[in-house]
Amino acid sequence: MQNKVSLAISKVRKYAEINNYQSIKDWYNNCKLKNLTDFIGSEIFRELNLQPYQLIQKAYPSENVIPWKLDVVPPNFWDQKENRVSYLKWFENEIGIKEFSDWYSITWSQLNKKRGGSLRKYNDIPGLLKELYPEREFDHSLNKEIKKGSSKDIKFQRKLIIKALQNLKLKVSKKNLTLV
């Protein structure tokens, strides 16, 4: 098994040499992982049970390979909570979030620009933050995305609707609405 890992690592380095990759940034900016997989052989990845980013990491142990900065993440990568949390921590550092309240100004557009748009499938921003900061409560009313109406938080949406109806002088109960 170790011989196969060594062989795969040497192929990663050869691929980098052929493509004139001088740093990990070159991998992020230029590498198409399908081409790398074809060059090394998909059977090696299967046998070693490794994803391309993991093999790149083994080839360059002094580097911190950030999977979402490559052209694609592996299938089901975002299904794992630890990958979503890892991304959110990286994102905080990347854009300079210093306090929890800084998240109120974050939009999906910003997450998209930093390769985190796929996280939308899993939750809205407050829901994702609950994974990162389970002990913190997110004040939905302060978030830009929610103010624009793009929240998936059903309880919060219900509160907004009830408040709007009350502002229209409608009395709201669980079963019906009546004019006041």
FIKOLZA-1660 file (N, C-alpha, C; in steps of 0.1 Angstrom, whole numbers, plus 5000, padded with zeros to 4 digits):
% residues 180
   i   px   py   pz ch aa at
   1 5008 4988 5000  A  M  N
   1 5000 5000 5000  A  M CA
   1 5009 5013 5000  A  M  C
   2 5019 5013 5008  A  Q  N
   2 5028 5024 5009  A  Q CA
   2 5035 5027 4996  A  Q  C
   3 5038 5016 4988  A  N  N
   3 5044 5018 4975  A  N CA
   3 5034 5025 4966  A  N  C
   4 5021 5022 4967  A  K  N
   4 5011 5028 4958  A  K CA
   4 5010 5043 4962  A  K  C
   5 5010 5046 4975  A  V  N
   5 5009 5060 4979  A  V CA
   5 5021 5068 4974  A  V  C
   6 5033 5062 4975  A  S  N
   6 5046 5068 4970  A  S CA
   6 5045 5071 4955  A  S  C
   7 5040 5061 4948  A  L  N
   7 5038 5062 4934  A  L CA
   7 5028 5073 4930  A  L  C
   8 5017 5074 4937  A  A  N
   8 5007 5084 4935  A  A CA
   8 5013 5098 4938  A  A  C
   9 5020 5099 4949  A  I  N
   9 5026 5112 4952  A  I CA
   9 5036 5116 4941  A  I  C
  10 5044 5107 4936  A  S  N
  10 5054 5110 4926  A  S CA
  10 5046 5115 4913  A  S  C
  11 5035 5109 4910  A  K  N
  11 5027 5113 4899  A  K CA
  11 5021 5127 4901  A  K  C
  12 5017 5130 4913  A  V  N
  12 5012 5144 4916  A  V CA
  12 5023 5154 4913  A  V  C
  13 5035 5151 4918  A  R  N
  13 5046 5160 4916  A  R CA
  13 5050 5161 4901  A  R  C
  14 5049 5150 4894  A  K  N
  14 5052 5150 4880  A  K CA
  14 5042 5158 4872  A  K  C
  15 5029 5157 4876  A  Y  N
  15 5019 5165 4870  A  Y CA
  15 5022 5180 4872  A  Y  C
  16 5026 5183 4884  A  A  N
  16 5029 5197 4888  A  A CA
  16 5041 5202 4879  A  A  C
  17 5051 5194 4878  A  E  N
  17 5063 5197 4870  A  E CA
  17 5059 5200 4855  A  E  C
  18 5051 5191 4849  A  I  N
  18 5047 5192 4835  A  I CA
  18 5039 5205 4833  A  I  C
  19 5030 5208 4843  A  N  N
  19 5022 5220 4842  A  N CA
  19 5028 5233 4848  A  N  C
  20 5041 5231 4852  A  N  N
  20 5049 5243 4857  A  N CA
  20 5042 5249 4870  A  N  C
  21 5037 5241 4878  A  Y  N
  21 5031 5246 4891  A  Y CA
  21 5042 5248 4901  A  Y  C
  22 5044 5260 4905  A  Q  N
  22 5054 5264 4914  A  Q CA
  22 5050 5265 4929  A  Q  C
  23 5037 5266 4931  A  S  N
  23 5031 5268 4944  A  S CA
  23 5017 5262 4945  A  S  C
  24 5012 5261 4957  A  I  N
  24 4998 5256 4958  A  I CA
  24 4988 5265 4951  A  I  C
  25 4991 5278 4950  A  K  N
  25 4983 5288 4943  A  K CA
  25 4981 5284 4928  A  K  C
  26 4992 5278 4923  A  D  N
  26 4991 5273 4909  A  D CA
  26 4980 5262 4908  A  D  C
  27 4980 5253 4918  A  W  N
  27 4970 5242 4918  A  W CA
  27 4956 5249 4919  A  W  C
  28 4954 5259 4927  A  Y  N
  28 4941 5265 4929  A  Y CA
  28 4937 5272 4916  A  Y  C
  29 4946 5279 4909  A  N  N
  29 4942 5287 4898  A  N CA
  29 4942 5279 4885  A  N  C
  30 4949 5268 4884  A  N  N
  30 4951 5262 4870  A  N CA
  30 4946 5248 4869  A  N  C
  31 4946 5240 4880  A  C  N
  31 4944 5226 4879  A  C CA
  31 4929 5222 4877  A  C  C
  32 4927 5214 4868  A  K  N
  32 4914 5208 4866  A  K CA
  32 4915 5194 4872  A  K  C
  33 4908 5191 4883  A  L  N
  33 4910 5178 4890  A  L CA
  33 4907 5166 4881  A  L  C
  34 4898 5168 4872  A  K  N
  34 4896 5157 4862  A  K CA
  34 4908 5153 4855  A  K  C
  35 4916 5163 4850  A  N  N
  35 4928 5161 4843  A  N CA
  35 4939 5154 4852  A  N  C
  36 4939 5158 4865  A  L  N
  36 4948 5152 4874  A  L CA
  36 4944 5137 4876  A  L  C
  37 4932 5135 4878  A  T  N
  37 4927 5121 4880  A  T CA
  37 4930 5113 4868  A  T  C
  38 4928 5118 4856  A  D  N
  38 4931 5110 4844  A  D CA
  38 4946 5107 4843  A  D  C
  39 4954 5117 4847  A  F  N
  39 4969 5116 4846  A  F CA
  39 4974 5105 4856  A  F  C
  40 4968 5105 4868  A  I  N
  40 4973 5095 4878  A  I CA
  40 4966 5082 4877  A  I  C
  41 4953 5083 4873  A  G  N
  41 4945 5070 4871  A  G CA
  41 4935 5069 4883  A  G  C
  42 4922 5070 4879  A  S  N
  42 4912 5069 4889  A  S CA
  42 4912 5057 4898  A  S  C
  43 4918 5046 4892  A  E  N
  43 4919 5034 4900  A  E CA
  43 4928 5035 4912  A  E  C
  44 4938 5044 4911  A  I  N
  44 4947 5046 4922  A  I CA
  44 4939 5053 4934  A  I  C
  45 4931 5063 4930  A  F  N
  45 4923 5070 4940  A  F CA
  45 4914 5061 4947  A  F  C
  46 4908 5052 4939  A  R  N
  46 4899 5042 4945  A  R CA
  46 4906 5033 4955  A  R  C
  47 4917 5027 4950  A  E  N
  47 4925 5018 4958  A  E CA
  47 4930 5024 4971  A  E  C
  48 4934 5037 4970  A  L  N
  48 4940 5043 4982  A  L CA
  48 4929 5050 4990  A  L  C
  49 4917 5050 4985  A  N  N
  49 4905 5057 4992  A  N CA
  49 4909 5071 4995  A  N  C
  50 4914 5078 4985  A  L  N
  50 4918 5092 4986  A  L CA
  50 4911 5101 4976  A  L  C
  51 4908 5113 4980  A  Q  N
  51 4903 5123 4970  A  Q CA
  51 4915 5131 4965  A  Q  C
  52 4914 5137 4953  A  P  N
  52 4925 5144 4947  A  P CA
  52 4932 5154 4957  A  P  C
  53 4923 5162 4964  A  Y  N
  53 4929 5172 4973  A  Y CA
  53 4937 5165 4984  A  Y  C
  54 4933 5153 4988  A  Q  N
  54 4941 5146 4999  A  Q CA
  54 4954 5141 4994  A  Q  C
  55 4954 5137 4981  A  L  N
  55 4967 5133 4975  A  L CA
  55 4976 5145 4973  A  L  C
  56 4971 5156 4969  A  I  N
  56 4979 5168 4967  A  I CA
  56 4985 5172 4981  A  I  C
  57 4977 5171 4991  A  Q  N
  57 4982 5173 5005  A  Q CA
  57 4993 5164 5009  A  Q  C
  58 4992 5151 5005  A  K  N
  58 5003 5142 5008  A  K CA
  58 5016 5145 5000  A  K  C
  59 5014 5150 4988  A  A  N
  59 5025 5154 4980  A  A CA
  59 5032 5167 4985  A  A  C
  60 5025 5175 4992  A  Y  N
  60 5030 5188 4997  A  Y CA
  60 5026 5189 5011  A  Y  C
  61 5032 5181 5020  A  P  N
  61 5028 5181 5034  A  P CA
  61 5030 5194 5042  A  P  C
  62 5039 5203 5037  A  S  N
  62 5041 5216 5043  A  S CA
  62 5030 5226 5039  A  S  C
  63 5022 5223 5029  A  E  N
  63 5011 5232 5025  A  E CA
  63 4998 5228 5032  A  E  C
  64 4989 5237 5033  A  N  N
  64 4976 5235 5038  A  N CA
  64 4967 5235 5026  A  N  C
  65 4964 5224 5020  A  V  N
  65 4955 5223 5009  A  V CA
  65 4941 5226 5013  A  V  C
  66 4935 5236 5007  A  I  N
  66 4921 5240 5010  A  I CA
  66 4912 5235 4998  A  I  C
  67 4905 5225 5001  A  P  N
  67 4897 5218 4991  A  P CA
  67 4888 5227 4982  A  P  C
  68 4881 5236 4988  A  W  N
  68 4872 5244 4981  A  W CA
  68 4879 5255 4972  A  W  C
  69 4892 5256 4973  A  K  N
  69 4899 5265 4964  A  K CA
  69 4903 5259 4951  A  K  C
  70 4902 5245 4951  A  L  N
  70 4904 5238 4939  A  L CA
  70 4892 5239 4930  A  L  C
  71 4893 5234 4918  A  D  N
  71 4882 5237 4909  A  D CA
  71 4869 5230 4913  A  D  C
  72 4869 5219 4920  A  V  N
  72 4857 5212 4925  A  V CA
  72 4860 5205 4938  A  V  C
  73 4850 5204 4946  A  V  N
  73 4852 5196 4958  A  V CA
  73 4847 5182 4955  A  V  C
  74 4851 5172 4963  A  P  N
  74 4846 5158 4960  A  P CA
  74 4831 5157 4962  A  P  C
  75 4825 5147 4956  A  P  N
  75 4811 5145 4958  A  P CA
  75 4808 5143 4973  A  P  C
  76 4797 5148 4977  A  N  N
  76 4793 5147 4992  A  N CA
  76 4802 5154 5002  A  N  C
  77 4812 5162 4997  A  F  N
  77 4821 5169 5006  A  F CA
  77 4814 5177 5016  A  F  C
  78 4804 5185 5011  A  W  N
  78 4797 5194 5020  A  W CA
  78 4787 5187 5029  A  W  C
  79 4784 5174 5026  A  D  N
  79 4775 5167 5035  A  D CA
  79 4780 5165 5049  A  D  C
  80 4793 5166 5050  A  Q  N
  80 4800 5164 5063  A  Q CA
  80 4801 5177 5070  A  Q  C
  81 4795 5177 5082  A  K  N
  81 4794 5190 5090  A  K CA
  81 4808 5196 5092  A  K  C
  82 4818 5187 5095  A  E  N
  82 4831 5192 5098  A  E CA
  82 4837 5200 5086  A  E  C
  83 4833 5196 5074  A  N  N
  83 4838 5204 5062  A  N CA
  83 4831 5217 5061  A  N  C
  84 4818 5218 5064  A  R  N
  84 4811 5231 5064  A  R CA
  84 4817 5240 5075  A  R  C
  85 4819 5234 5087  A  V  N
  85 4825 5242 5098  A  V CA
  85 4839 5247 5094  A  V  C
  86 4847 5238 5089  A  S  N
  86 4860 5242 5084  A  S CA
  86 4860 5254 5074  A  S  C
  87 4850 5253 5065  A  Y  N
  87 4849 5263 5055  A  Y CA
  87 4845 5277 5062  A  Y  C
  88 4835 5276 5071  A  L  N
  88 4831 5288 5078  A  L CA
  88 4842 5295 5086  A  L  C
  89 4850 5287 5092  A  K  N
  89 4862 5292 5100  A  K CA
  89 4872 5299 5090  A  K  C
  90 4874 5292 5079  A  W  N
  90 4883 5297 5069  A  W CA
  90 4878 5311 5063  A  W  C
  91 4865 5311 5061  A  F  N
  91 4858 5323 5055  A  F CA
  91 4859 5334 5065  A  F  C
  92 4857 5332 5078  A  E  N
  92 4859 5342 5088  A  E CA
  92 4873 5348 5087  A  E  C
  93 4883 5340 5086  A  N  N
  93 4896 5345 5086  A  N CA
  93 4899 5352 5073  A  N  C
  94 4894 5346 5062  A  E  N
  94 4897 5352 5048  A  E CA
  94 4891 5366 5047  A  E  C
  95 4880 5369 5052  A  I  N
  95 4874 5382 5050  A  I CA
  95 4875 5391 5062  A  I  C
  96 4881 5386 5073  A  G  N
  96 4883 5394 5085  A  G CA
  96 4872 5395 5094  A  G  C
  97 4864 5385 5096  A  I  N
  97 4853 5386 5106  A  I CA
  97 4860 5384 5120  A  I  C
  98 4858 5394 5128  A  K  N
  98 4864 5394 5141  A  K CA
  98 4854 5391 5152  A  K  C
  99 4842 5394 5150  A  E  N
  99 4831 5392 5161  A  E CA
  99 4819 5385 5154  A  E  C
 100 4812 5378 5163  A  F  N
 100 4800 5371 5158  A  F CA
 100 4791 5381 5150  A  F  C
 101 4789 5393 5156  A  S  N
 101 4780 5403 5150  A  S CA
 101 4784 5407 5136  A  S  C
 102 4797 5404 5132  A  D  N
 102 4801 5407 5118  A  D CA
 102 4794 5399 5108  A  D  C
 103 4789 5387 5112  A  W  N
 103 4782 5378 5103  A  W CA
 103 4768 5384 5098  A  W  C
 104 4763 5394 5106  A  Y  N
 104 4750 5400 5102  A  Y CA
 104 4751 5407 5088  A  Y  C
 105 4763 5411 5084  A  S  N
 105 4764 5418 5072  A  S CA
 105 4768 5409 5060  A  S  C
 106 4770 5396 5063  A  I  N
 106 4774 5386 5053  A  I CA
 106 4762 5382 5044  A  I  C
 107 4765 5382 5031  A  T  N
 107 4754 5377 5021  A  T CA
 107 4759 5365 5014  A  T  C
 108 4749 5358 5007  A  W  N
 108 4753 5347 4999  A  W CA
 108 4762 5351 4988  A  W  C
 109 4761 5363 4983  A  S  N
 109 4770 5367 4972  A  S CA
 109 4784 5367 4977  A  S  C
 110 4787 5371 4989  A  Q  N
 110 4800 5370 4994  A  Q CA
 110 4805 5356 4996  A  Q  C
 111 4796 5347 5001  A  L  N
 111 4800 5333 5002  A  L CA
 111 4802 5327 4988  A  L  C
 112 4794 5330 4978  A  N  N
 112 4796 5325 4965  A  N CA
 112 4810 5329 4959  A  N  C
 113 4814 5342 4962  A  K  N
 113 4827 5346 4956  A  K CA
 113 4838 5339 4962  A  K  C
 114 4836 5333 4974  A  K  N
 114 4847 5326 4981  A  K CA
 114 4844 5311 4980  A  K  C
 115 4836 5306 4970  A  R  N
 115 4834 5292 4968  A  R CA
 115 4825 5285 4978  A  R  C
 116 4817 5292 4985  A  G  N
 116 4809 5286 4995  A  G CA
 116 4794 5286 4991  A  G  C
 117 4791 5289 4979  A  G  N
 117 4777 5290 4975  A  G CA
 117 4769 5276 4976  A  G  C
 118 4776 5265 4975  A  S  N
 118 4770 5252 4976  A  S CA
 118 4764 5249 4990  A  S  C
 119 4769 5257 5000  A  L  N
 119 4764 5255 5014  A  L CA
 119 4749 5259 5015  A  L  C
 120 4744 5267 5006  A  R  N
 120 4730 5271 5006  A  R CA
 120 4721 5259 5006  A  R  C
 121 4725 5248 5000  A  K  N
 121 4717 5236 5000  A  K CA
 121 4715 5230 5014  A  K  C
 122 4723 5234 5023  A  Y  N
 122 4723 5228 5036  A  Y CA
 122 4715 5236 5046  A  Y  C
 123 4715 5249 5045  A  N  N
 123 4709 5258 5054  A  N CA
 123 4710 5273 5050  A  N  C
 124 4703 5281 5056  A  D  N
 124 4706 5296 5054  A  D CA
 124 4718 5300 5063  A  D  C
 125 4722 5312 5062  A  I  N
 125 4734 5316 5069  A  I CA
 125 4732 5314 5084  A  I  C
 126 4721 5318 5090  A  P  N
 126 4720 5316 5105  A  P CA
 126 4721 5301 5108  A  P  C
 127 4715 5293 5100  A  G  N
 127 4715 5278 5103  A  G CA
 127 4729 5273 5102  A  G  C
 128 4737 5278 5092  A  L  N
 128 4751 5273 5091  A  L CA
 128 4759 5278 5103  A  L  C
 129 4756 5290 5107  A  L  N
 129 4763 5296 5119  A  L CA
 129 4760 5288 5132  A  L  C
 130 4749 5282 5132  A  K  N
 130 4745 5274 5144  A  K CA
 130 4754 5262 5145  A  K  C
 131 4759 5257 5133  A  E  N
 131 4769 5246 5133  A  E CA
 131 4782 5251 5138  A  E  C
 132 4786 5263 5134  A  L  N
 132 4799 5269 5138  A  L CA
 132 4799 5273 5153  A  L  C
 133 4788 5280 5157  A  Y  N
 133 4786 5285 5170  A  Y CA
 133 4773 5280 5177  A  Y  C
 134 4773 5267 5181  A  P  N
 134 4761 5261 5186  A  P CA
 134 4755 5268 5198  A  P  C
 135 4764 5275 5206  A  E  N
 135 4759 5282 5218  A  E CA
 135 4754 5296 5216  A  E  C
 136 4755 5301 5204  A  R  N
 136 4751 5315 5201  A  R CA
 136 4737 5315 5195  A  R  C
 137 4730 5326 5198  A  E  N
 137 4717 5328 5191  A  E CA
 137 4719 5339 5181  A  E  C
 138 4714 5337 5169  A  F  N
 138 4715 5346 5158  A  F CA
 138 4703 5355 5158  A  F  C
 139 4704 5368 5158  A  D  N
 139 4693 5377 5157  A  D CA
 139 4689 5379 5143  A  D  C
 140 4680 5371 5138  A  H  N
 140 4676 5371 5124  A  H CA
 140 4673 5384 5118  A  H  C
 141 4667 5393 5127  A  S  N
 141 4662 5406 5121  A  S CA
 141 4674 5415 5117  A  S  C
 142 4686 5412 5121  A  L  N
 142 4697 5420 5118  A  L CA
 142 4705 5416 5105  A  L  C
 143 4701 5404 5100  A  N  N
 143 4709 5398 5089  A  N CA
 143 4704 5404 5075  A  N  C
 144 4713 5408 5067  A  K  N
 144 4710 5414 5054  A  K CA
 144 4702 5404 5045  A  K  C
 145 4706 5391 5045  A  E  N
 145 4699 5381 5037  A  E CA
 145 4685 5379 5041  A  E  C
 146 4682 5379 5054  A  I  N
 146 4669 5377 5059  A  I CA
 146 4660 5389 5056  A  I  C
 147 4666 5401 5057  A  K  N
 147 4658 5413 5054  A  K CA
 147 4654 5413 5039  A  K  C
 148 4662 5407 5031  A  K  N
 148 4659 5406 5016  A  K CA
 148 4649 5394 5014  A  K  C
 149 4646 5386 5024  A  G  N
 149 4636 5376 5022  A  G CA
 149 4642 5362 5017  A  G  C
 150 4655 5360 5019  A  S  N
 150 4660 5347 5014  A  S CA
 150 4663 5337 5025  A  S  C
 151 4657 5339 5037  A  S  N
 151 4659 5329 5048  A  S CA
 151 4651 5317 5046  A  S  C
 152 4657 5306 5051  A  K  N
 152 4649 5293 5051  A  K CA
 152 4644 5290 5064  A  K  C
 153 4646 5299 5074  A  D  N
 153 4642 5296 5088  A  D CA
 153 4627 5298 5089  A  D  C
 154 4619 5287 5089  A  I  N
 154 4605 5287 5089  A  I CA
 154 4599 5295 5101  A  I  C
 155 4605 5292 5113  A  K  N
 155 4600 5299 5125  A  K CA
 155 4601 5314 5124  A  K  C
 156 4612 5318 5119  A  F  N
 156 4615 5333 5117  A  F CA
 156 4605 5338 5106  A  F  C
 157 4603 5331 5095  A  Q  N
 157 4594 5336 5085  A  Q CA
 157 4580 5337 5091  A  Q  C
 158 4576 5328 5099  A  R  N
 158 4563 5328 5105  A  R CA
 158 4561 5341 5114  A  R  C
 159 4572 5344 5122  A  K  N
 159 4572 5356 5130  A  K CA
 159 4570 5368 5122  A  K  C
 160 4578 5369 5111  A  L  N
 160 4577 5380 5102  A  L CA
 160 4563 5382 5096  A  L  C
 161 4557 5371 5092  A  I  N
 161 4543 5372 5086  A  I CA
 161 4533 5377 5097  A  I  C
 162 4534 5371 5109  A  I  N
 162 4525 5375 5119  A  I CA
 162 4527 5390 5123  A  I  C
 163 4539 5394 5123  A  K  N
 163 4542 5408 5126  A  K CA
 163 4536 5417 5115  A  K  C
 164 4538 5413 5103  A  A  N
 164 4532 5421 5092  A  A CA
 164 4517 5422 5092  A  A  C
 165 4511 5410 5095  A  L  N
 165 4496 5410 5096  A  L CA
 165 4491 5419 5108  A  L  C
 166 4499 5418 5119  A  Q  N
 166 4495 5427 5130  A  Q CA
 166 4496 5441 5127  A  Q  C
 167 4506 5445 5119  A  N  N
 167 4508 5459 5114  A  N CA
 167 4497 5463 5105  A  N  C
 168 4491 5453 5099  A  L  N
 168 4479 5456 5090  A  L CA
 168 4466 5456 5098  A  L  C
 169 4467 5455 5111  A  K  N
 169 4456 5455 5120  A  K CA
 169 4447 5443 5119  A  K  C
 170 4454 5432 5116  A  L  N
 170 4447 5419 5116  A  L CA
 170 4451 5412 5129  A  L  C
 171 4441 5406 5135  A  K  N
 171 4444 5398 5147  A  K CA
 171 4447 5384 5143  A  K  C
 172 4458 5379 5148  A  V  N
 172 4463 5366 5144  A  V CA
 172 4462 5356 5155  A  V  C
 173 4456 5345 5152  A  S  N
 173 4456 5333 5162  A  S CA
 173 4461 5321 5154  A  S  C
 174 4463 5310 5160  A  K  N
 174 4468 5298 5153  A  K CA
 174 4458 5293 5143  A  K  C
 175 4445 5296 5145  A  K  N
 175 4435 5290 5136  A  K CA
 175 4429 5300 5126  A  K  C
 176 4429 5313 5129  A  N  N
 176 4423 5322 5120  A  N CA
 176 4429 5336 5121  A  N  C
 177 4424 5344 5111  A  L  N
 177 4428 5358 5111  A  L CA
 177 4415 5366 5112  A  L  C
 178 4415 5377 5119  A  T  N
 178 4403 5386 5120  A  T CA
 178 4407 5400 5119  A  T  C
 179 4399 5409 5114  A  L  N
 179 4401 5423 5113  A  L CA
 179 4399 5429 5127  A  L  C
 180 4408 5438 5131  A  V  N
 180 4406 5445 5144  A  V CA
 180 4398 5457 5142  A  V  C
% end
